[in-house]
Each structure stands twice: as C-alpha cells, then as structure tokens.
Amino acid sequence: MKFTKMQGLGNDYVYVNCLEEMVPDPEETARLVSDRHFGIGSDGLILICPSKVADFEMRMYNADGSRGEMCGNGIRCVGKYVYDYGLTDKTDITVETLAGIKYLEIFPRDGKAQEIKVDMGAPVVSAIDSPIEVNGQEYRITEVSMGNPHAVLYIEDVQGLAIEKIGPCFEMHPRFPNRVNTEFARVLDRQTVEMRVWERGSGETLACGTGACAVAVASMVNGLTEHQVTVRLLGGDLKIQWDGKGGSVYMTGPARTVFEGEIDLEHLDVPGRNQ
C-alpha cells in the first residue's frame, strides 16, 4: 500500500489516495499503520476518496480502528494533499465527511499549500457549564458538537494535568454512550486559550482541529473570549473565528507532508493482530 505521512500541528495521519489505491479493511489497516513501534506511527488513517457530492471524500479512522466523523487537522492535510499532488488546481474545494460537506480555502506558496482555512460548519451547543461527576469529583463542562462530540472544561494547570489518567474517565463516562473527545482548557486572555485534548479512540494528541473549534465556541458562549481567538495546542496554534450567532466556525492553520512510502500490510508483525 502506497501512503503519505502528513501532520497538522503534530496531529499526524497516514493518508492513502483511494482514487488510485484500494484499502479493503480500513479499520484493521488503521490499527496496523498507527502502531508507533510496529507500524508507521500515527493518530490514525485517512482515505482520500472520490465523491458524488463534493470534490473529494475524506474517510477518517482513529488509531483503534473506529470511524471518526470529522478531523480538523486531518482535513487541512487533505486539502494540501489534493493540491500539492495535482488532484486539483482549485484553491476553493469541497470535501465530503461523515459530518457533512466542508469548504476549504487553500493558501499556496511556491506551488505548495501552506495554510488552509476550513469552514467547519455551525456548532451545536447542547450544555453550558453543566455539572458532571468523574471519579468522585464534580467538574463543569460545556458540550459542543463540531460534527463529532466534545466536552470542554476549564482548569488552572493545563500543562501539569495527568491527562492519561483523567482523559479515559471522561471518554468512557456513561453520559457519553458514543464516547467523547475531551478538552482541558485555560483562558489566557480574551484572544487566547490554551488546551490539551484527549481524543476518543486515539488518546492524547498534539492537536485537534475540531477540539480547538469546540474550545473557542465554549469560551465564547461562556463569555470568556472575543469572537476571534488563537487556540494554543501542544503542536502549535490555530486561528478560530465564530460570529456567536449560529454561523459557521472557521479554522485556519498549517498542514505539512512528512514523508512518502510503501508498506506491506500482510507481513506486519503487530502484537495482538490476530487475537
């Protein structure tokens, strides 16, 4: 299988051009290639496919093989891939996802896409500053859907958080039967928020585009920030805009190609593969 490793702010995925390649078992393939010791190493697998309703379709799989509705960092890399590899010469494209059709504006430099602005669609806020008990402690969360579910909570020490302990407890909480992405955030000023994220199916990642949008929206509806903010993630910064009136959220950030390769999936010796 031919592939391209790409990353957006360190949120890395293995990309396959399914206009030319076939991936018969994407769930198992995602688990194999994502393994950072026995595979390629990534937060998941993204297939770039033909679409009947948009320019392209993005099919995104988490590191555990589960299907994801949407990935903000991943879709920016899709935009870079199709532009850089000549699958389109347009700088405004549409991409079909499980969360609907997304609209991308590509900003090229020297013939390569450098930054991509994504119309992420309108957020759905289902709870604001709502109490939840986790491990015997009460937290306050704001629930935001960006096509996939997010729980945003504010803490004082984002960088010192033992996220590997608390993250799974939110992800698997009975309140979220389909699991949830959890963002731990701190407002630095009215234009800046820092966050870390525990992604369902992948664990902590260096960045999460939909999560950054959810944090920005939560911060705005809670009156903590203005309507244009910089969200600081472990992998870098994203610029998020929202009018606060139910319109689309716009996310702007970089996308990078890491390397290309070819892998023989049949002979990967990954522990637990056949269990």
C-alpha positions in Angstrom: 0.0 0.0 0.0 1.4 3.4 -1.0 0.9 6.1 1.6 1.9 9.6 2.6 2.5 10.6 6.2 1.2 14.1 7.0 0.6 16.2 10.0 -1.2 19.3 11.2 0.4 20.7 14.3 1.7 17.3 15.1 -1.7 15.6 14.8 -0.4 13.0 12.3 -2.2 10.6 10.0 -1.4 8.1 7.3 -3.0 9.2 4.0 -3.9 6.9 1.1 -5.0 8.2 -2.3 -8.1 6.0 -2.9 -8.5 7.4 -6.3 -5.7 5.0 -7.1 -5.4 2.6 -4.2 -7.9 0.2 -2.6 -7.9 -0.3 1.2 -10.3 -3.3 1.7 -10.2 -3.3 5.5 -9.7 0.3 6.7 -10.4 -0.5 10.4 -7.7 -3.1 10.6 -5.4 -1.1 8.4 -5.8 1.9 10.7 -4.8 -0.2 13.7 -1.8 -1.6 12.0 -0.3 1.5 10.5 -1.0 3.7 13.6 1.2 1.5 15.8 4.2 3.7 16.6 6.5 0.7 17.3 5.5 -1.9 14.7 3.7 0.2 12.1 4.2 3.6 10.5 3.1 5.5 13.6 0.2 7.9 13.5 -3.0 9.1 15.2 -5.0 7.2 12.6 -5.7 6.6 8.9 -7.3 9.0 6.4 -8.5 7.8 3.0 -8.9 10.4 0.2 -11.8 9.1 -2.0 -13.9 10.2 -4.9 -17.2 11.8 -4.1 -20.5 12.2 -5.9 -21.5 15.3 -3.9 -18.2 17.1 -3.4 -14.7 17.4 -5.0 -13.4 14.6 -2.7 -14.4 12.5 0.3 -12.4 12.1 3.5 -12.8 8.9 5.4 -11.1 9.1 8.8 -10.2 6.3 11.2 -8.8 6.6 14.6 -5.8 4.7 15.9 -8.0 2.0 17.4 -9.8 1.5 14.0 -13.0 3.3 14.9 -14.5 5.6 12.3 -14.4 9.3 13.1 -17.0 11.8 11.8 -14.5 14.7 11.3 -11.0 15.8 11.9 -10.0 19.4 11.6 -6.2 18.9 11.3 -6.8 15.9 9.0 -9.0 17.8 6.6 -6.4 20.5 6.2 -3.9 17.9 5.2 -6.4 16.5 2.7 -6.6 20.0 1.2 -2.8 20.1 1.0 -2.5 16.6 -0.5 -5.0 17.1 -3.3 -3.5 20.5 -4.2 0.2 19.5 -3.9 -0.2 16.2 -5.8 -2.2 17.8 -8.6 -5.5 16.2 -8.0 -7.0 19.7 -8.3 -5.8 23.1 -9.3 -8.6 24.9 -7.4 -7.9 26.8 -4.2 -11.5 26.5 -3.1 -12.6 22.9 -2.8 -15.3 20.8 -1.1 -14.7 17.7 1.0 -17.4 15.2 2.0 -17.2 13.9 5.5 -19.5 12.0 7.9 -20.1 15.4 9.5 -21.3 16.9 6.1 -19.6 18.7 3.3 -16.8 21.0 4.4 -15.4 24.0 2.4 -11.7 24.6 2.2 -9.7 27.7 1.1 -6.1 26.8 0.2 -3.4 29.4 0.5 -0.4 28.2 -1.7 3.2 29.5 -1.7 5.7 28.4 -4.3 3.2 25.9 -5.8 2.5 24.2 -2.4 -0.3 24.6 0.0 0.9 26.2 3.2 -2.2 27.2 5.2 -5.8 26.0 4.8 -8.9 27.7 6.1 -11.8 25.4 6.7 -15.5 26.2 7.1 -16.2 23.8 9.9 -19.9 24.3 9.8 -22.2 25.6 12.6 -21.5 24.2 16.1 -24.2 22.6 18.2 -24.0 23.6 21.9 -26.0 21.2 24.0 -24.9 22.1 27.5 -23.2 25.1 29.0 -21.3 25.0 32.3 -23.0 21.7 33.2 -22.0 19.6 36.2 -20.6 16.1 35.8 -19.1 13.8 38.3 -15.9 11.9 37.4 -14.0 9.8 39.8 -16.0 11.3 42.7 -15.2 14.9 41.7 -17.5 17.4 40.2 -16.5 19.3 37.0 -18.3 21.8 34.9 -18.4 21.1 31.2 -19.7 22.7 28.0 -20.8 20.2 25.4 -20.2 21.2 21.8 -20.6 19.2 18.6 -18.5 20.0 15.6 -19.9 17.1 13.8 -18.3 15.0 16.5 -18.8 15.3 20.3 -16.7 17.4 22.6 -16.7 18.1 26.3 -14.8 21.3 27.3 -13.8 22.0 30.8 -11.6 24.7 32.3 -8.7 24.0 34.7 -5.9 26.1 36.2 -3.0 23.9 35.3 -3.3 22.6 31.7 0.4 21.7 31.3 0.6 19.8 34.6 -2.5 17.7 34.1 -2.2 13.9 34.3 -4.3 13.6 31.2 -3.6 9.9 30.6 -5.4 9.2 33.9 -8.4 11.6 33.7 -8.9 11.5 29.9 -10.2 7.9 29.6 -12.6 8.6 32.5 -14.3 11.3 30.5 -14.1 9.4 27.2 -15.9 6.3 28.7 -18.3 8.2 31.0 -21.9 6.9 31.0 -23.1 10.3 30.0 -21.5 9.8 26.6 -22.7 6.4 25.2 -20.7 7.0 21.9 -17.7 8.3 23.9 -16.4 11.9 23.8 -13.4 14.0 22.9 -12.4 16.0 26.0 -10.6 19.3 26.0 -8.9 20.7 29.1 -8.6 24.4 28.6 -7.4 27.6 30.3 -8.2 31.1 29.1 -5.0 33.2 28.9 -6.7 36.4 27.8 -9.8 37.4 25.7 -8.0 36.5 22.5 -6.0 33.4 23.6 -6.9 30.0 25.0 -4.5 27.1 25.7 -5.7 23.4 25.7 -4.8 19.8 25.8 -7.1 17.1 24.3 -7.9 13.5 24.9 -9.4 12.2 21.7 -11.7 9.2 21.7 -10.0 6.3 20.1 -6.6 7.8 20.0 -5.7 9.2 23.4 -3.8 12.4 23.8 -2.8 14.0 20.5 -0.7 17.1 19.9 -3.6 18.9 18.3 -7.2 18.5 17.5 -8.9 20.9 15.0 -12.5 20.1 15.9 -11.4 20.3 19.6 -9.9 23.7 19.1 -13.1 24.9 17.5 -15.1 23.4 20.4 -12.9 25.2 22.9 -13.3 28.5 21.1 -17.0 28.1 20.9 -17.3 27.1 24.5 -15.2 30.1 25.6 -17.3 32.5 23.6 -20.7 31.1 24.8 -19.4 31.3 28.4 -18.4 34.9 27.8 -14.7 34.3 28.3 -13.3 35.5 25.0 -14.0 37.6 21.9 -15.2 36.0 18.7 -11.8 35.6 17.1 -9.2 33.6 19.2 -5.9 31.9 18.9 -6.0 28.4 20.4 -2.7 27.1 21.6 -2.2 23.4 21.4 0.8 21.3 22.2 1.7 21.1 18.5 1.1 24.8 17.7 -1.6 27.4 17.2 -4.9 27.5 15.3 -6.9 30.6 14.5 -10.6 30.2 15.1 -13.4 32.6 14.2 -17.1 32.4 15.0 -19.8 35.0 15.0 -21.5 33.6 18.0 -24.9 33.7 16.3 -25.1 30.2 14.9 -23.0 30.7 11.8 -20.0 28.6 10.7 -16.9 28.2 12.7 -13.7 29.0 10.6 -10.4 27.3 11.4 -7.1 28.4 9.8 -3.8 26.5 10.3 -0.9 24.8 8.6 -0.6 21.4 7.0 2.7 19.5 6.3 3.9 16.5 4.4 6.3 14.3 6.4 7.3 11.5 4.0 6.0 9.1 1.4 6.4 5.3 1.5 5.0 1.9 0.7 4.1 -0.7 3.3 3.4 -4.5 3.1 0.5 -4.9 5.5 0.4 -8.7 5.2 3.8 -9.1 6.8 3.5 -6.5 9.6 4.2 -8.3 12.9 2.0 -6.3 15.3 1.3 -7.9 18.7 -2.3 -8.8 19.2 -3.1 -8.6 15.5 -4.8 -12.0 15.3 -6.3 -12.1 18.8 
